[in-house]
Amino acid sequence: FMYIDGHTRAYFGTREVQKMHVARLKFPGPATEETWVTDGAGDPLLVVLAEPSSSLAAQIKALLPDLRAIAGPDVKPVLCFDRGGWSPDLFAHVIADGFDLLTYRKAGPGKDVPDQPAETFATVPWTGDDGREREYDLAETEITLPVTSGGHKGEVLTLRQVTRRDKDRQVHILTSRGAALLPAPAVIWQMTSRWREENYFRYARAHFALDALDSYAVTPDDPDRTVPNPAKKTASAAVKAAKTDLAGTARARKLDKLHSPAPGTATVITNAMLAKLDAPIDAARRQLDAAQAAAKAVPAKIPLSQHNPDMVRLDAQTKLITHAIRMAAYNAETTLARALDGHYARAGDEAYALIREALTTSGDICPGNGQLLIRLDPLTAPRRTQALA
């Protein structure tokens, strides 16, 4: 299993850097997007710096050759990602390149994924790799997914859909791997194990300075890269305001009709009177037509050089080198922490803390004939020293 997710590294300096949504801050800000690949245990395998504003689906498609090089030619890994990678075209590329996929099902704009009938659900037990037994309320079916764009346009994919019911809420998960290799409860277990990657991000930010700047160097951004046109947003706002004015004017016209004479009272309605009543509506309609025409003429995207020619990108090479060091250090620390299992009563809560203490404690490095001896001084508690030994 390979888990793939984007990580947004916020930037708090003074340079002009592309803004993007920072989920943990809950608002957009200057940032760099990274795409990380971890193994089934959440240990990092690969990281690339994404193009500004590129989708996770586009990044995964570009990563497929690298993932094949990591896995080898005779292995069929499962690529697991969240709804950010939803793309039937990507799914077709993943399957064609010899991978399986595992992801949440995403509904089309303005639509909902249909719920499964209650009678199709059954409680199924499953024991995860942590040794704990769980129970899931599951239903399974197959869906067909047409590919409407890209190199596989016109193909129709058939995927397994495993639905989990939890507190009257149904969560739909799709996979291309067969039930013999990945039973329905394992689908849920592996999909929820995606949070191990998030745990790595959280731990590495706290203890490995994952989001540190590392280098003050910058390079100019691509002046020909297309970005959303701010004028388009202004034009859309003008159209919305014109529609509001037209609706208000039409309401006033209806209110005028309420002031008509009582039954039996004679009155004369002339064309001039009607024209006077309809004049505000006609003016509002002309204003709306003009706003819509102006909005249509404004391009949705423009070259970066027309929007912000001073925009830069943060240095990539230094960051990738330091990320490689972080990945190696984290994987080494994790290997040592897992080795404490069965030798330390509180390994589930304190394994990483013990290893961090051991790696920073005083001691001696003794080079010998064909060997390197590391001798550590006692740790803060005898039980920790014994566990480390």
PyMOL commands that set and color helices and strands:
alter all, ss='L'
color gray80, all
select helices_A, chain A and resi 56-71+83-85+88-96+118-120+184-192+195-207+230-257+271-297+304-307+317-339+347-360+382-388
alter helices_A, ss='H'
color red, helices_A
select strands_A, chain A and resi 2-10+19-22+27-39+44-49+78-80+100-104+122-127+133-146+156-166+169-175+218-220+226-228+301-303+312-314+363-367+372-376
alter strands_A, ss='S'
color yellow, strands_A
deselect
rebuild
show_as cartoon
